[in-house]
């Protein structure tokens, strides 16, 4: 059991020791952990989108949140405070039904995002 895996790719194999003391190893496998991922919900959304902050991503700094249409036009732009675990994004009634991109950028310029369906 690995109780302290690293963020990113970790490699594991099993060591087997027989009763006669002979040692053998399984084939190594890779497992990817992402401790920096934020969560965007609900999807589809109607009036609000919530972002579960991840301090491994935000480093307890402000986050830039943008909602874009697929032409790249920014429809919403917000800077969040680092004190909030759940960030609320109010969706303007002017934004019509459809699929959009929600992009979250941390203070280092790293980005995460997802497609978000808006239905009213």
C-alpha positions as CSV (number, residue, x, y, z in Angstrom):
1,X,0.0,0.0,0.0
2,X,1.4,3.4,-1.0
3,X,0.0,5.9,1.6
4,X,2.0,8.8,0.2
5,X,2.0,8.7,-3.6
6,X,3.5,11.6,-5.6
7,X,1.4,13.8,-7.9
8,X,1.9,12.5,-11.5
9,X,3.1,9.1,-12.6
10,X,4.1,6.5,-10.0
11,X,5.5,3.1,-10.8
12,X,4.7,0.0,-8.9
13,X,5.6,-3.7,-8.8
14,X,5.0,-6.5,-6.4
15,X,7.9,-8.3,-4.7
16,X,7.2,-11.9,-3.9
17,X,9.3,-13.9,-1.4
18,X,8.7,-17.7,-1.5
19,X,8.9,-20.0,1.5
20,X,12.4,-21.1,0.3
21,X,13.6,-17.4,0.2
22,X,13.5,-17.0,-3.6
23,X,12.6,-13.5,-4.6
24,X,10.7,-12.5,-7.8
25,X,9.1,-9.3,-9.0
26,X,5.9,-8.6,-11.0
27,X,6.0,-6.5,-14.1
28,X,6.1,-2.7,-13.3
29,X,2.9,-0.7,-13.9
30,X,2.3,3.0,-14.0
31,X,-0.4,4.8,-12.1
32,X,-1.2,8.5,-12.6
33,X,-2.4,10.6,-9.7
34,X,-3.7,14.1,-10.2
35,X,-3.9,15.9,-6.8
36,X,-4.2,19.2,-8.5
37,X,-7.5,18.7,-10.3
38,X,-10.4,21.1,-9.6
39,X,-14.0,20.0,-9.9
40,X,-16.6,21.8,-12.0
41,X,-20.3,21.1,-11.3
42,X,-23.2,20.7,-12.1
43,X,-23.0,19.8,-15.7
44,X,-25.4,20.7,-17.3
45,X,-25.9,23.9,-15.4
46,X,-28.7,26.4,-15.5
47,X,-28.1,29.5,-13.3
48,X,-24.9,28.7,-11.4
49,X,-21.7,26.8,-11.9
50,X,-19.6,25.7,-8.9
51,X,-15.9,25.1,-8.8
52,X,-14.4,23.0,-6.0
53,X,-11.1,24.7,-5.4
54,X,-8.0,22.5,-5.0
55,X,-5.2,24.2,-2.9
56,X,-2.6,22.0,-4.7
57,X,-3.7,23.8,-7.9
58,X,-4.5,27.3,-6.6
59,X,-1.6,27.4,-4.1
60,X,-4.0,29.5,-2.0
61,X,-3.7,32.3,-4.5
62,X,-6.5,34.0,-6.6
63,X,-7.9,32.1,-9.6
64,X,-9.0,33.6,-12.9
65,X,-12.2,32.1,-14.1
66,X,-13.5,32.6,-17.7
67,X,-16.5,31.3,-19.6
68,X,-15.9,31.3,-23.3
69,X,-18.0,30.3,-26.3
70,X,-16.4,28.1,-28.9
71,X,-15.4,31.0,-31.1
72,X,-13.1,32.1,-28.2
73,X,-15.2,35.1,-27.1
74,X,-15.0,35.6,-23.3
75,X,-18.5,35.8,-21.9
76,X,-17.6,35.9,-18.2
77,X,-14.4,36.9,-16.4
78,X,-13.9,36.7,-12.6
79,X,-11.0,36.7,-10.2
80,X,-11.8,34.5,-7.2
81,X,-10.5,34.9,-3.6
82,X,-8.3,32.0,-2.4
83,X,-10.2,31.7,0.9
84,X,-13.2,29.9,-0.7
85,X,-13.3,26.1,-1.1
86,X,-16.4,26.3,-3.4
87,X,-16.4,29.2,-5.9
88,X,-19.8,30.2,-7.3
89,X,-20.1,31.5,-10.9
90,X,-23.5,33.1,-11.6
91,X,-24.5,32.6,-15.2
92,X,-26.0,35.7,-16.8
93,X,-29.5,35.3,-18.2
94,X,-28.1,36.8,-21.4
95,X,-26.1,33.6,-22.0
96,X,-28.2,31.2,-24.1
97,X,-28.4,27.4,-24.0
98,X,-25.4,25.7,-25.4
99,X,-22.0,24.3,-24.8
100,X,-19.3,26.6,-23.5
101,X,-15.7,26.3,-22.1
102,X,-15.0,27.1,-18.5
103,X,-11.3,27.9,-18.0
104,X,-9.6,28.3,-14.6
105,X,-6.1,29.8,-14.5
106,X,-3.9,29.8,-11.4
107,X,-1.3,32.4,-10.4
108,X,1.4,30.4,-12.3
109,X,-0.6,30.6,-15.5
110,X,-1.5,26.9,-15.4
111,X,-5.0,26.2,-16.7
112,X,-7.7,23.6,-16.2
113,X,-11.1,23.6,-17.7
114,X,-14.0,21.7,-19.1
115,X,-16.9,21.9,-21.5
116,X,-20.0,23.1,-19.7
117,X,-23.6,22.7,-21.0
118,X,-26.0,25.5,-20.1
119,X,-29.6,24.6,-20.2
120,X,-32.5,26.8,-18.9
